[in-house]
Each structure stands twice: as C-alpha cells, then as structure tokens.
Amino acid sequence: MIDFNLDTIPAVAGVLLGSGALLGCLIMSISVRRWRARCLAVESSLAAMRREVEVLASISLRTGSRVKRIEQEYSGVAERVELVELRGAAASFDEAIDSARRGTDPGRLTQQFGLSRVEADLVTRLHGRKKIA
C-alpha cells in the first residue's frame, strides 16, 4: 500500500495540476488551429465575394450607361405617343381637313388636333383655302 504523508499530497496535486495544464494547452492548441483554418476559409470567401462584387459593379455601370443612352435616344417617343393618343382615330384628320378648308392656319391645326407641324402644313397646303394672287 502507498504510504501517504504530507509530501505526497502536494506532489500528486502538482502532477494532476501539471497534467491538467498540459491537457488544457493541447486542447487550446487544437482549437487555435481550427480557428486559423476557419479564418483562412473566411478570408478566401471574402476575397471571392469581393471579386464578384467588382464584376457586378462593372456590369451595373455598363447597364446604367446603356439605360441612359436608351433614355436619351427615345426621350421624344413619349411626347409623340401622347400626340398620337390625342389625335385619336382618323376622324381628327377629317376634322383638321374641314378646319383647313375654313381657313385655319397650321399652328392652330397643330394645337387643336395634335398634328405635327409637318402634318399641319401638309393638310393646309392640300386642303386649305387657295390664296388668290
């Protein structure tokens, strides 16, 4: 049997404490390695995401430029569509012709019937009152 004396208890406690500290260091070392691996994976993912964001920003910039160019090219379309809608059916041309026969000038035809300036001039030349020289 082991003889326990006062010196044996601190020695056993020291061995247990040292073993516990060694085990704790081993566990901490493993944990730190795992955290390093995890950090490297996160940094790698972050770099990949950064590249993807740069690509998306580039695409977005080009798309914005295209949209702006299209808006500039077709800015007058809305006004022309509105004029056509105001015009209605062919009846507005008939009314414009009747009005031109009564002597209405092209400017008034444009305002009243939504004709373009060229259309109003044409209606006036074809159907307006003939000027007597």
The first five atom37 places (N, CA, C, CB, O) and aatype in JSON, in Angstrom:
{
  "aatype": [12, 9, 3, 13, 2, 10, 3, 16, 9, 14, 0, 19, 0, 7, 19, 10, 10, 7, 15, 7, 0, 10, 10, 7, 4, 10, 9, 12, 15, 9, 15, 19, 1, 1, 17, 1, 0, 1, 4, 10, 0, 19, 6, 15, 15, 10, 0, 0, 12, 1, 1, 6, 19, 6, 19, 10, 0, 15, 9, 15, 10, 1, 16, 7, 15, 1, 19, 11, 1, 9, 6, 5, 6, 18, 15, 7, 19, 0, 6, 1, 19, 6, 10, 19, 6, 10, 1, 7, 0, 0, 0, 15, 13, 3, 6, 0, 9, 3, 15, 0, 1, 1, 7, 16, 3, 14, 7, 1, 10, 16, 5, 5, 13, 7, 10, 15, 1, 19, 6, 0, 3, 10, 19, 16, 1, 10, 8, 7, 1, 11, 11, 9, 0],
  "atom_mask": [
    [1, 1, 1, 1, 1],
    [1, 1, 1, 1, 1],
    [1, 1, 1, 1, 1],
    [1, 1, 1, 1, 1],
    [1, 1, 1, 1, 1],
    [1, 1, 1, 1, 1],
    [1, 1, 1, 1, 1],
    [1, 1, 1, 1, 1],
    [1, 1, 1, 1, 1],
    [1, 1, 1, 1, 1],
    [1, 1, 1, 1, 1],
    [1, 1, 1, 1, 1],
    [1, 1, 1, 1, 1],
    [1, 1, 1, 0, 1],
    [1, 1, 1, 1, 1],
    [1, 1, 1, 1, 1],
    [1, 1, 1, 1, 1],
    [1, 1, 1, 0, 1],
    [1, 1, 1, 1, 1],
    [1, 1, 1, 0, 1],
    [1, 1, 1, 1, 1],
    [1, 1, 1, 1, 1],
    [1, 1, 1, 1, 1],
    [1, 1, 1, 0, 1],
    [1, 1, 1, 1, 1],
    [1, 1, 1, 1, 1],
    [1, 1, 1, 1, 1],
    [1, 1, 1, 1, 1],
    [1, 1, 1, 1, 1],
    [1, 1, 1, 1, 1],
    [1, 1, 1, 1, 1],
    [1, 1, 1, 1, 1],
    [1, 1, 1, 1, 1],
    [1, 1, 1, 1, 1],
    [1, 1, 1, 1, 1],
    [1, 1, 1, 1, 1],
    [1, 1, 1, 1, 1],
    [1, 1, 1, 1, 1],
    [1, 1, 1, 1, 1],
    [1, 1, 1, 1, 1],
    [1, 1, 1, 1, 1],
    [1, 1, 1, 1, 1],
    [1, 1, 1, 1, 1],
    [1, 1, 1, 1, 1],
    [1, 1, 1, 1, 1],
    [1, 1, 1, 1, 1],
    [1, 1, 1, 1, 1],
    [1, 1, 1, 1, 1],
    [1, 1, 1, 1, 1],
    [1, 1, 1, 1, 1],
    [1, 1, 1, 1, 1],
    [1, 1, 1, 1, 1],
    [1, 1, 1, 1, 1],
    [1, 1, 1, 1, 1],
    [1, 1, 1, 1, 1],
    [1, 1, 1, 1, 1],
    [1, 1, 1, 1, 1],
    [1, 1, 1, 1, 1],
    [1, 1, 1, 1, 1],
    [1, 1, 1, 1, 1],
    [1, 1, 1, 1, 1],
    [1, 1, 1, 1, 1],
    [1, 1, 1, 1, 1],
    [1, 1, 1, 0, 1],
    [1, 1, 1, 1, 1],
    [1, 1, 1, 1, 1],
    [1, 1, 1, 1, 1],
    [1, 1, 1, 1, 1],
    [1, 1, 1, 1, 1],
    [1, 1, 1, 1, 1],
    [1, 1, 1, 1, 1],
    [1, 1, 1, 1, 1],
    [1, 1, 1, 1, 1],
    [1, 1, 1, 1, 1],
    [1, 1, 1, 1, 1],
    [1, 1, 1, 0, 1],
    [1, 1, 1, 1, 1],
    [1, 1, 1, 1, 1],
    [1, 1, 1, 1, 1],
    [1, 1, 1, 1, 1],
    [1, 1, 1, 1, 1],
    [1, 1, 1, 1, 1],
    [1, 1, 1, 1, 1],
    [1, 1, 1, 1, 1],
    [1, 1, 1, 1, 1],
    [1, 1, 1, 1, 1],
    [1, 1, 1, 1, 1],
    [1, 1, 1, 0, 1],
    [1, 1, 1, 1, 1],
    [1, 1, 1, 1, 1],
    [1, 1, 1, 1, 1],
    [1, 1, 1, 1, 1],
    [1, 1, 1, 1, 1],
    [1, 1, 1, 1, 1],
    [1, 1, 1, 1, 1],
    [1, 1, 1, 1, 1],
    [1, 1, 1, 1, 1],
    [1, 1, 1, 1, 1],
    [1, 1, 1, 1, 1],
    [1, 1, 1, 1, 1],
    [1, 1, 1, 1, 1],
    [1, 1, 1, 1, 1],
    [1, 1, 1, 0, 1],
    [1, 1, 1, 1, 1],
    [1, 1, 1, 1, 1],
    [1, 1, 1, 1, 1],
    [1, 1, 1, 0, 1],
    [1, 1, 1, 1, 1],
    [1, 1, 1, 1, 1],
    [1, 1, 1, 1, 1],
    [1, 1, 1, 1, 1],
    [1, 1, 1, 1, 1],
    [1, 1, 1, 1, 1],
    [1, 1, 1, 0, 1],
    [1, 1, 1, 1, 1],
    [1, 1, 1, 1, 1],
    [1, 1, 1, 1, 1],
    [1, 1, 1, 1, 1],
    [1, 1, 1, 1, 1],
    [1, 1, 1, 1, 1],
    [1, 1, 1, 1, 1],
    [1, 1, 1, 1, 1],
    [1, 1, 1, 1, 1],
    [1, 1, 1, 1, 1],
    [1, 1, 1, 1, 1],
    [1, 1, 1, 1, 1],
    [1, 1, 1, 1, 1],
    [1, 1, 1, 0, 1],
    [1, 1, 1, 1, 1],
    [1, 1, 1, 1, 1],
    [1, 1, 1, 1, 1],
    [1, 1, 1, 1, 1],
    [1, 1, 1, 1, 1]
  ],
  "atom_positions": [
    [[0.82, -1.17, 0.0], [0.0, 0.0, 0.0], [0.87, 1.24, 0.0], [-0.93, -0.01, 1.18], [1.98, 1.24, 0.52]],
    [[0.34, 2.29, -0.59], [1.11, 3.53, -0.68], [0.99, 4.24, 0.66], [0.61, 4.43, -1.85], [-0.07, 4.33, 1.28]],
    [[2.08, 4.72, 1.03], [2.11, 5.44, 2.3], [1.93, 6.92, 2.01], [3.45, 5.17, 3.08], [2.79, 7.55, 1.39]],
    [[0.83, 7.45, 2.46], [0.56, 8.87, 2.25], [1.15, 9.66, 3.39], [-0.96, 9.14, 2.13], [0.89, 9.41, 4.57]],
    [[1.93, 10.59, 3.02], [2.43, 11.54, 4.02], [2.15, 12.94, 3.49], [3.96, 11.33, 4.3], [1.57, 13.1, 2.42]],
    [[2.54, 13.9, 4.21], [2.23, 15.28, 3.84], [2.93, 15.71, 2.55], [2.62, 16.22, 4.97], [2.43, 16.61, 1.88]],
    [[4.03, 15.13, 2.19], [4.74, 15.5, 0.97], [4.1, 14.85, -0.27], [6.23, 15.08, 1.08], [4.22, 15.38, -1.37]],
    [[3.44, 13.75, -0.1], [2.85, 13.02, -1.22], [1.64, 13.76, -1.78], [2.45, 11.62, -0.78], [1.45, 13.8, -3.0]],
    [[0.84, 14.34, -0.94], [-0.38, 15.04, -1.39], [-0.03, 16.22, -2.3], [-1.22, 15.53, -0.18], [-0.61, 16.33, -3.38]],
    [[0.88, 17.11, -1.92], [1.23, 18.2, -2.85], [1.87, 17.69, -4.12], [2.17, 19.18, -2.17], [1.69, 18.29, -5.18]],
    [[2.62, 16.59, -4.06], [3.24, 16.04, -5.25], [2.18, 15.52, -6.21], [4.23, 14.92, -4.88], [2.25, 15.77, -7.41]],
    [[1.19, 14.8, -5.69], [0.09, 14.28, -6.52], [-0.72, 15.45, -7.09], [-0.83, 13.33, -5.69], [-1.08, 15.46, -8.26]],
    [[-0.98, 16.43, -6.23], [-1.72, 17.61, -6.69], [-0.94, 18.33, -7.78], [-2.01, 18.57, -5.51], [-1.53, 18.8, -8.75]],
    [[0.37, 18.42, -7.64], [1.22, 19.07, -8.65], [1.2, 18.31, -9.96], [0.0, 0.0, 0.0], [1.11, 18.91, -11.04]],
    [[1.27, 16.98, -9.88], [1.23, 16.15, -11.09], [-0.12, 16.31, -11.78], [1.5, 14.67, -10.76], [-0.18, 16.47, -13.0]],
    [[-1.21, 16.25, -11.0], [-2.54, 16.41, -11.58], [-2.72, 17.8, -12.19], [-3.62, 16.17, -10.52], [-3.27, 17.94, -13.28]],
    [[-2.25, 18.81, -11.48], [-2.35, 20.18, -11.98], [-1.53, 20.35, -13.25], [-1.9, 21.18, -10.91], [-1.97, 20.98, -14.21]],
    [[-0.32, 19.79, -13.25], [0.54, 19.87, -14.45], [-0.08, 19.13, -15.61], [0.0, 0.0, 0.0], [-0.08, 19.62, -16.74]],
    [[-0.62, 17.93, -15.34], [-1.28, 17.15, -16.4], [-2.49, 17.9, -16.94], [-1.7, 15.77, -15.87], [-2.73, 17.92, -18.15]],
    [[-3.25, 18.51, -16.04], [-4.43, 19.3, -16.47], [-4.01, 20.49, -17.32], [0.0, 0.0, 0.0], [-4.65, 20.81, -18.33]],
    [[-2.92, 21.15, -16.9], [-2.43, 22.3, -17.67], [-1.94, 21.85, -19.03], [-1.3, 23.04, -16.91], [-2.2, 22.52, -20.03]],
    [[-1.23, 20.73, -19.09], [-0.75, 20.19, -20.36], [-1.92, 19.82, -21.27], [0.14, 18.97, -20.12], [-1.9, 20.12, -22.46]],
    [[-2.93, 19.17, -20.71], [-4.12, 18.82, -21.48], [-4.84, 20.09, -21.96], [-5.08, 17.95, -20.62], [-5.31, 20.15, -23.1]],
    [[-4.92, 21.09, -21.09], [-5.55, 22.37, -21.48], [-4.79, 23.04, -22.62], [0.0, 0.0, 0.0], [-5.4, 23.58, -23.54]],
    [[-3.45, 23.0, -22.55], [-2.63, 23.58, -23.63], [-2.84, 22.83, -24.94], [-1.14, 23.55, -23.25], [-2.93, 23.44, -26.0]],
    [[-2.92, 21.5, -24.85], [-3.16, 20.7, -26.04], [-4.51, 21.03, -26.67], [-3.08, 19.2, -25.69], [-4.62, 21.21, -27.88]],
    [[-5.52, 21.11, -25.84], [-6.87, 21.46, -26.33], [-6.88, 22.86, -26.93], [-7.91, 21.36, -25.18], [-7.48, 23.08, -27.98]],
    [[-6.21, 23.81, -26.28], [-6.15, 25.19, -26.8], [-5.41, 25.23, -28.14], [-5.47, 26.12, -25.78], [-5.79, 25.97, -29.04]],
    [[-4.35, 24.45, -28.26], [-3.58, 24.4, -29.5], [-4.45, 23.89, -30.65], [-2.34, 23.52, -29.33], [-4.44, 24.45, -31.74]],
    [[-5.19, 22.83, -30.39], [-6.1, 22.28, -31.41], [-7.17, 23.31, -31.78], [-6.77, 20.97, -30.92], [-7.49, 23.49, -32.95]],
    [[-7.71, 23.97, -30.77], [-8.75, 24.97, -31.0], [-8.21, 26.15, -31.83], [-9.3, 25.48, -29.67], [-8.89, 26.64, -32.73]],
    [[-7.0, 26.59, -31.51], [-6.39, 27.7, -32.26], [-6.16, 27.3, -33.71], [-5.06, 28.13, -31.61], [-6.39, 28.1, -34.62]],
    [[-5.71, 26.07, -33.94], [-5.52, 25.59, -35.32], [-6.84, 25.6, -36.09], [-4.91, 24.18, -35.33], [-6.88, 26.02, -37.25]],
    [[-7.89, 25.14, -35.45], [-9.21, 25.14, -36.1], [-9.65, 26.56, -36.42], [-10.26, 24.45, -35.21], [-10.17, 26.82, -37.51]],
    [[-9.45, 27.48, -35.49], [-9.84, 28.87, -35.72], [-9.02, 29.49, -36.85], [-9.67, 29.69, -34.44], [-9.55, 30.26, -37.65]],
    [[-7.74, 29.15, -36.91], [-6.91, 29.65, -38.01], [-7.43, 29.15, -39.35], [-5.45, 29.23, -37.82], [-7.54, 29.92, -40.31]],
    [[-7.75, 27.86, -39.42], [-8.28, 27.28, -40.65], [-9.59, 27.95, -41.03], [-8.48, 25.76, -40.5], [-9.84, 28.26, -42.2]],
    [[-10.43, 28.17, -40.03], [-11.72, 28.84, -40.28], [-11.52, 30.27, -40.77], [-12.58, 28.84, -39.0], [-12.2, 30.71, -41.69]],
    [[-10.57, 30.98, -40.16], [-10.28, 32.36, -40.59], [-9.75, 32.4, -42.02], [-9.25, 33.01, -39.64], [-10.13, 33.27, -42.8]],
    [[-8.88, 31.45, -42.36], [-8.37, 31.37, -43.73], [-9.5, 31.11, -44.72], [-7.3, 30.27, -43.84], [-9.54, 31.7, -45.8]],
    [[-10.42, 30.22, -44.35], [-11.56, 29.93, -45.23], [-12.44, 31.17, -45.39], [-12.39, 28.77, -44.67], [-12.9, 31.46, -46.5]],
    [[-12.66, 31.89, -44.31], [-13.49, 33.1, -44.37], [-12.8, 34.17, -45.22], [-13.77, 33.65, -42.95], [-13.45, 34.85, -46.02]],
    [[-11.49, 34.33, -45.05], [-10.74, 35.3, -45.85], [-10.78, 34.94, -47.32], [-9.29, 35.39, -45.37], [-10.9, 35.83, -48.17]],
    [[-10.69, 33.67, -47.64], [-10.76, 33.22, -49.02], [-12.15, 33.51, -49.6], [-10.45, 31.71, -49.11], [-12.27, 34.0, -50.73]],
    [[-13.18, 33.22, -48.82], [-14.55, 33.51, -49.27], [-14.75, 35.0, -49.46], [-15.57, 32.97, -48.26], [-15.41, 35.44, -50.41]],
    [[-14.19, 35.78, -48.56], [-14.31, 37.24, -48.65], [-13.64, 37.76, -49.91], [-13.71, 37.91, -47.42], [-14.18, 38.65, -50.57]],
    [[-12.48, 37.23, -50.24], [-11.79, 37.64, -51.46], [-12.62, 37.29, -52.7], [-10.39, 36.99, -51.55], [-12.73, 38.09, -53.62]],
    [[-13.2, 36.09, -52.7], [-14.04, 35.68, -53.83], [-15.27, 36.59, -53.94], [-14.47, 34.2, -53.68], [-15.65, 37.0, -55.03]],
    [[-15.87, 36.89, -52.81], [-17.05, 37.77, -52.82], [-16.67, 39.16, -53.31], [-17.69, 37.85, -51.42], [-17.44, 39.79, -54.03]],
    [[-15.49, 39.65, -52.91], [-15.03, 40.96, -53.34], [-14.89, 40.99, -54.87], [-13.69, 41.32, -52.66], [-15.27, 41.97, -55.51]],
    [[-14.33, 39.93, -55.45], [-14.19, 39.86, -56.92], [-15.56, 39.85, -57.59], [-13.39, 38.6, -57.33], [-15.76, 40.51, -58.61]],
    [[-16.5, 39.09, -57.02], [-17.84, 39.05, -57.58], [-18.53, 40.4, -57.51], [-18.68, 38.0, -56.87], [-19.21, 40.8, -58.45]],
    [[-18.35, 41.11, -56.41], [-18.94, 42.45, -56.27], [-18.34, 43.4, -57.3], [-18.73, 42.99, -54.84], [-19.05, 44.23, -57.87]],
    [[-17.04, 43.29, -57.54], [-16.4, 44.14, -58.55], [-16.96, 43.85, -59.94], [-14.88, 43.93, -58.55], [-17.2, 44.77, -60.72]],
    [[-17.18, 42.57, -60.25], [-17.76, 42.2, -61.54], [-19.18, 42.77, -61.65], [-17.78, 40.66, -61.72], [-19.55, 43.33, -62.68]],
    [[-19.96, 42.6, -60.58], [-21.33, 43.12, -60.6], [-21.36, 44.64, -60.72], [-22.06, 42.69, -59.33], [-22.21, 45.2, -61.42]],
    [[-20.43, 45.31, -60.06], [-20.37, 46.77, -60.16], [-20.05, 47.18, -61.59], [-19.32, 47.34, -59.18], [-20.62, 48.15, -62.1]],
    [[-19.15, 46.47, -62.23], [-18.81, 46.76, -63.62], [-20.02, 46.56, -64.53], [-17.64, 45.87, -64.07], [-20.3, 47.39, -65.39]],
    [[-20.71, 45.45, -64.33], [-21.91, 45.17, -65.14], [-22.97, 46.24, -64.88], [-22.49, 43.77, -64.81], [-23.61, 46.72, -65.81]],
    [[-23.13, 46.62, -63.64], [-24.12, 47.64, -63.28], [-23.78, 48.97, -63.93], [-24.21, 47.8, -61.76], [-24.67, 49.67, -64.41]],
    [[-22.52, 49.32, -63.95], [-22.09, 50.58, -64.57], [-22.38, 50.57, -66.05], [-20.59, 50.82, -64.33], [-22.9, 51.55, -66.59]],
    [[-22.06, 49.46, -66.72], [-22.34, 49.37, -68.16], [-23.83, 49.39, -68.43], [-21.72, 48.1, -68.75], [-24.28, 50.03, -69.38]],
    [[-24.62, 48.71, -67.59], [-26.07, 48.7, -67.77], [-26.64, 50.1, -67.57], [-26.73, 47.72, -66.78], [-27.51, 50.54, -68.33]],
    [[-26.14, 50.8, -66.56], [-26.59, 52.18, -66.33], [-26.29, 53.07, -67.52], [0.0, 0.0, 0.0], [-27.12, 53.9, -67.9]],
    [[-25.13, 52.9, -68.11], [-24.77, 53.69, -69.3], [-25.7, 53.38, -70.46], [-23.31, 53.43, -69.71], [-26.14, 54.27, -71.18]],
    [[-26.0, 52.1, -70.63], [-26.91, 51.71, -71.71], [-28.31, 52.28, -71.49], [-26.98, 50.18, -71.83], [-28.93, 52.78, -72.43]],
    [[-28.79, 52.19, -70.27], [-30.13, 52.72, -69.96], [-30.17, 54.22, -70.22], [-30.52, 52.43, -68.49], [-31.14, 54.73, -70.78]],
    [[-29.13, 54.93, -69.83], [-29.08, 56.37, -70.05], [-29.09, 56.69, -71.54], [-27.83, 56.98, -69.39], [-29.8, 57.59, -71.98]],
    [[-28.3, 55.93, -72.31], [-28.28, 56.14, -73.76], [-29.65, 55.88, -74.39], [-27.22, 55.24, -74.41], [-30.11, 56.63, -75.25]],
    [[-30.29, 54.8, -73.94], [-31.63, 54.48, -74.48], [-32.63, 55.57, -74.11], [-32.12, 53.11, -73.95], [-33.46, 55.95, -74.93]],
    [[-32.55, 56.06, -72.87], [-33.46, 57.14, -72.45], [-33.26, 58.37, -73.32], [-33.24, 57.49, -70.98], [-34.23, 59.03, -73.69]],
    [[-32.01, 58.68, -73.64], [-31.74, 59.84, -74.49], [-32.25, 59.62, -75.9], [-30.25, 60.14, -74.52], [-32.82, 60.54, -76.5]],
    [[-32.05, 58.42, -76.44], [-32.48, 58.13, -77.8], [-34.0, 58.17, -77.95], [-31.96, 56.78, -78.22], [-34.52, 58.59, -78.99]],
    [[-34.7, 57.75, -76.92], [-36.15, 57.64, -77.03], [-36.9, 58.64, -76.16], [-36.57, 56.25, -76.66], [-38.06, 58.42, -75.81]],
    [[-36.25, 59.73, -75.82], [-36.9, 60.72, -74.95], [-38.12, 61.37, -75.62], [-35.9, 61.79, -74.54], [-39.08, 61.73, -74.93]],
    [[-38.09, 61.53, -76.92], [-39.2, 62.16, -77.62], [-40.36, 61.23, -77.91], [0.0, 0.0, 0.0], [-41.42, 61.67, -78.34]],
    [[-40.16, 59.94, -77.68], [-41.2, 58.97, -78.02], [-42.47, 59.21, -77.19], [-40.69, 57.53, -77.79], [-43.57, 59.14, -77.72]],
    [[-42.31, 59.5, -75.92], [-43.48, 59.72, -75.05], [-44.31, 60.9, -75.55], [-43.03, 59.96, -73.59], [-45.54, 60.84, -75.56]],
    [[-43.63, 61.95, -75.95], [-44.36, 63.11, -76.47], [-45.09, 62.76, -77.76], [-43.41, 64.3, -76.7], [-46.24, 63.16, -77.96]],
    [[-44.41, 62.01, -78.64], [-45.06, 61.63, -79.9], [-46.24, 60.7, -79.67], [-44.05, 60.96, -80.83], [-47.26, 60.81, -80.34]],
    [[-46.11, 59.78, -78.72], [-47.21, 58.87, -78.4], [-48.38, 59.67, -77.85], [-46.77, 57.79, -77.38], [-49.54, 59.41, -78.2]],
    [[-48.08, 60.63, -77.01], [-49.14, 61.47, -76.45], [-49.88, 62.22, -77.56], [-48.57, 62.47, -75.43], [-51.1, 62.33, -77.53]],
    [[-49.14, 62.73, -78.52], [-49.78, 63.42, -79.65], [-50.66, 62.48, -80.44], [-48.72, 64.04, -80.57], [-51.77, 62.84, -80.84]],
    [[-50.17, 61.26, -80.66], [-50.96, 60.28, -81.41], [-52.21, 59.92, -80.63], [-50.13, 59.01, -81.69], [-53.28, 59.78, -81.22]],
    [[-52.1, 59.77, -79.3], [-53.27, 59.46, -78.49], [-54.27, 60.6, -78.5], [-52.85, 59.14, -77.05], [-55.48, 60.39, -78.53]],
    [[-53.75, 61.82, -78.48], [-54.65, 62.98, -78.55], [-55.38, 63.01, -79.88], [-53.87, 64.29, -78.35], [-56.53, 63.43, -79.98]],
    [[-54.68, 62.57, -80.89], [-55.23, 62.6, -82.23], [-56.45, 61.69, -82.36], [-54.17, 62.18, -83.24], [-57.42, 62.02, -83.04]],
    [[-56.38, 60.56, -81.7], [-57.5, 59.62, -81.78], [-57.5, 58.91, -83.12], [0.0, 0.0, 0.0], [-56.43, 58.59, -83.65]],
    [[-58.64, 58.67, -83.64], [-58.77, 57.95, -84.91], [-58.57, 58.9, -86.08], [-60.15, 57.26, -85.0], [-58.17, 60.05, -85.9]],
    [[-58.85, 58.41, -87.27], [-58.69, 59.2, -88.49], [-59.66, 60.38, -88.52], [-58.9, 58.33, -89.72], [-59.51, 61.29, -89.33]],
    [[-60.64, 60.36, -87.63], [-61.61, 61.46, -87.6], [-60.92, 62.79, -87.33], [-62.69, 61.2, -86.54], [-61.37, 63.82, -87.84]],
    [[-59.85, 62.79, -86.55], [-59.18, 64.06, -86.27], [-58.55, 64.62, -87.53], [-58.11, 63.87, -85.19], [-58.49, 65.84, -87.69]],
    [[-58.07, 63.76, -88.44], [-57.58, 64.26, -89.73], [-58.72, 64.85, -90.54], [-56.88, 63.15, -90.52], [-58.57, 65.89, -91.18]],
    [[-59.85, 64.18, -90.51], [-61.01, 64.71, -91.24], [-61.42, 66.06, -90.68], [-62.2, 63.73, -91.16], [-61.74, 66.98, -91.43]],
    [[-61.41, 66.16, -89.36], [-61.77, 67.44, -88.74], [-60.72, 68.5, -89.06], [-61.91, 67.28, -87.22], [-61.07, 69.67, -89.28]],
    [[-59.45, 68.12, -89.09], [-58.39, 69.06, -89.43], [-58.53, 69.53, -90.87], [-57.01, 68.41, -89.21], [-58.32, 70.71, -91.17]],
    [[-58.89, 68.61, -91.76], [-59.1, 68.98, -93.17], [-60.26, 69.96, -93.28], [-59.38, 67.73, -94.04], [-60.15, 70.97, -93.97]],
    [[-61.37, 69.67, -92.59], [-62.52, 70.59, -92.6], [-62.11, 71.96, -92.06], [-63.7, 70.02, -91.78], [-62.5, 72.99, -92.61]],
    [[-61.34, 71.96, -91.0], [-60.91, 73.21, -90.4], [-59.98, 73.98, -91.34], [-60.21, 72.94, -89.06], [-60.06, 75.2, -91.43]],
    [[-59.09, 73.24, -92.04], [-58.19, 73.89, -93.01], [-58.99, 74.49, -94.15], [-57.14, 72.88, -93.56], [-58.65, 75.56, -94.65]],
    [[-60.04, 73.82, -94.57], [-60.91, 74.35, -95.64], [-61.6, 75.64, -95.2], [-61.97, 73.31, -96.04], [-61.93, 76.49, -96.03]],
    [[-61.81, 75.77, -93.87], [-62.43, 77.0, -93.35], [-61.39, 78.1, -93.11], [-63.18, 76.7, -92.04], [-61.72, 79.2, -92.69]],
    [[-60.09, 77.77, -93.39], [-59.06, 78.8, -93.3], [-58.2, 78.76, -92.06], [0.0, 0.0, 0.0], [-57.47, 79.72, -91.8]],
    [[-58.25, 77.7, -91.29], [-57.43, 77.61, -90.08], [-55.96, 77.42, -90.47], [-57.91, 76.43, -89.17], [-55.64, 76.65, -91.37]],
    [[-55.09, 78.15, -89.77], [-53.65, 78.08, -90.09], [-53.02, 76.82, -89.48], [-52.91, 79.36, -89.58], [-53.59, 76.21, -88.58]],
    [[-51.83, 76.44, -89.97], [-51.16, 75.22, -89.49], [-50.89, 75.21, -87.98], [-49.86, 75.03, -90.22], [-51.01, 74.17, -87.34]],
    [[-50.51, 76.34, -87.41], [-50.24, 76.4, -85.97], [-51.47, 76.02, -85.16], [0.0, 0.0, 0.0], [-51.37, 75.28, -84.18]],
    [[-52.61, 76.51, -85.58], [-53.87, 76.19, -84.88], [-54.23, 74.71, -85.05], [-55.02, 77.09, -85.41], [-54.72, 74.07, -84.12]],
    [[-53.98, 74.16, -86.26], [-54.25, 72.74, -86.5], [-53.38, 71.87, -85.58], [-53.98, 72.38, -87.99], [-53.84, 70.85, -85.06]],
    [[-52.13, 72.28, -85.39], [-51.23, 71.55, -84.51], [-51.78, 71.53, -83.08], [-49.82, 72.17, -84.54], [-51.8, 70.49, -82.43]],
    [[-52.21, 72.68, -82.6], [-52.73, 72.78, -81.23], [-54.05, 72.05, -81.07], [-52.9, 74.23, -80.83], [-54.27, 71.32, -80.1]],
    [[-54.92, 72.25, -82.02], [-56.28, 71.76, -81.89], [-56.4, 70.25, -82.1], [-57.17, 72.48, -82.86], [-57.19, 69.59, -81.42]],
    [[-55.63, 69.7, -83.04], [-55.82, 68.3, -83.42], [-54.62, 67.41, -83.11], [-56.14, 68.21, -84.88], [-54.63, 66.21, -83.41]],
    [[-53.58, 67.98, -82.52], [-52.41, 67.19, -82.15], [-51.58, 66.75, -83.33], [0.0, 0.0, 0.0], [-50.84, 65.77, -83.23]],
    [[-51.68, 67.45, -84.43], [-50.87, 67.11, -85.6], [-49.46, 67.65, -85.4], [-51.49, 67.68, -86.9], [-49.24, 68.62, -84.68]],
    [[-48.5, 66.99, -86.07], [-47.15, 67.56, -86.05], [-47.15, 68.78, -86.96], [-46.08, 66.51, -86.5], [-48.08, 68.98, -87.74]],
    [[-46.13, 69.57, -86.87], [-46.04, 70.78, -87.68], [-46.04, 70.42, -89.17], [-44.76, 71.59, -87.33], [-46.69, 71.1, -89.97]],
    [[-45.33, 69.36, -89.54], [-45.27, 68.92, -90.94], [-46.64, 68.46, -91.41], [-44.24, 67.78, -91.12], [-47.06, 68.79, -92.52]],
    [[-47.35, 67.7, -90.57], [-48.69, 67.23, -90.95], [-49.65, 68.41, -91.12], [-49.25, 66.26, -89.89], [-50.43, 68.45, -92.07]],
    [[-49.58, 69.36, -90.2], [-50.46, 70.52, -90.29], [-50.18, 71.33, -91.55], [-50.29, 71.4, -89.04], [-51.1, 71.78, -92.22]],
    [[-48.9, 71.5, -91.88], [-48.54, 72.22, -93.13], [-49.08, 71.48, -94.35], [-47.0, 72.39, -93.25], [-49.6, 72.11, -95.27]],
    [[-48.95, 70.15, -94.35], [-49.42, 69.36, -95.49], [-50.94, 69.46, -95.63], [-49.01, 67.88, -95.32], [-51.45, 69.64, -96.74]],
    [[-51.66, 69.35, -94.52], [-53.13, 69.46, -94.57], [-53.53, 70.83, -95.09], [-53.76, 69.2, -93.17], [-54.45, 70.96, -95.89]],
    [[-52.83, 71.86, -94.62], [-53.16, 73.23, -95.06], [-52.87, 73.39, -96.55], [-52.36, 74.26, -94.25], [-53.66, 74.01, -97.26]],
    [[-51.75, 72.86, -97.03], [-51.41, 73.01, -98.46], [-52.37, 72.24, -99.35], [-49.99, 72.54, -98.71], [-52.75, 72.7, -100.42]],
    [[-52.75, 71.05, -98.89], [-53.63, 70.23, -99.73], [-55.1, 70.65, -99.67], [-53.51, 68.78, -99.32], [-55.81, 70.59, -100.67]],
    [[-55.55, 71.09, -98.48], [-56.98, 71.31, -98.31], [-57.34, 72.72, -97.88], [-57.51, 70.34, -97.31], [-58.52, 73.05, -97.75]],
    [[-56.35, 73.55, -97.67], [-56.64, 74.9, -97.21], [-57.2, 75.76, -98.33], [0.0, 0.0, 0.0], [-57.23, 75.37, -99.49]],
    [[-57.64, 76.93, -97.94], [-58.18, 77.86, -98.93], [-57.07, 78.31, -99.87], [-58.83, 79.09, -98.24], [-55.94, 78.57, -99.44]],
    [[-57.39, 78.39, -101.1], [-56.42, 78.83, -102.11], [-56.31, 80.34, -102.03], [-56.83, 78.37, -103.55], [-57.32, 81.06, -102.02]],
    [[-55.07, 80.81, -101.97], [-54.86, 82.25, -101.93], [-54.97, 82.8, -103.35], [-53.48, 82.6, -101.31], [-54.42, 82.25, -104.31]],
    [[-55.68, 83.87, -103.45], [-55.86, 84.49, -104.76], [-54.83, 85.6, -104.89], [-57.32, 85.05, -104.93], [-54.76, 86.51, -104.07]],
    [[-54.03, 85.51, -105.94], [-52.96, 86.48, -106.12], [-53.44, 87.71, -106.82], [-51.83, 85.86, -106.88], [-52.66, 88.63, -107.06]]
  ]
}
